[in-house]
């Protein structure tokens, strides 16, 4: 699966599409584990087989290096 992170409204956003709901949930749990490791938590939206992730640093209401770091870790989960 190849998708690119986009910047929208001061957030990094990306949509991931999976085979089914179960695969989406497995991915979401992996994202949660990576988020806990960095103590940086994304907004995650799931509709059946689609997962949308938004990253931004709440304290500055903008994208920071921490968001890019988490986005890289998330990308590695699907490769």
N, C-alpha and C positions, 0 to 999 in steps of 0.2 A: 504494500500500500504506500503510495507516495502523495503526501499533501504538504502544503507549506503553511507556516505560521504567518498570519496577517496581523497588521496593527489596525485596530479599530477602537476609537474612543479611548485612547490611552491604555489599551489592553492588547496583549498578545492573544490571538484566538486561533483555534484550529479545530476542524471537524474530522473525526475518525469514523470510518464505516466498517462494520464487522459483519460476519456471516449471520449472526443472530443475537438475541438479547443476552444469552448466557455468555457469549464471548465478550460482549460489551461490559458485563459485570466483572468478569475476570480482569479486564483491562482497567476498569475503574478502581478495583482493589489494589492493583499494582501501582497505579498513580498515587493512591492514598499512602501506600508504604513509602514511596519516594518523597512525597510531600512531608510526611512525618520526619523522615531523615533530615530534611533541610529546614524543618519547622517553618514551612512556607506552603500555604494552602490555596489551591485554585478554586474557581467556580466551575463546577462540573454539571452539565446538563445531559440527560440521557433520554432518548426517545427510541425505543425498541433497539435497533442495531446501530444507531448513530449516537456518538458521544461528542459533545462540544466542550472544549476547555477554554477558559479565559484566565489569563495570568496578569496580575498587576500587584504592586506593593501598596497595600492599603494605607500605610502611614504617610506616603507621599502622593497617593492617588495617581500613580504613573508607573511606567515600566522601568525596572532597574536590572542590574546585573543578576540579581537573584532569580528574576523571572526568566531570563535567558538560560541560566544554569538549569532551572527546573524543566524548561522546554526541551533542552538537550537530553536530559535524563528520560523524559517522557518519550521522545523520539526513539531512544534506544530500546524501549519496551516493545516496540513493534517490529524491530528489525531482526 
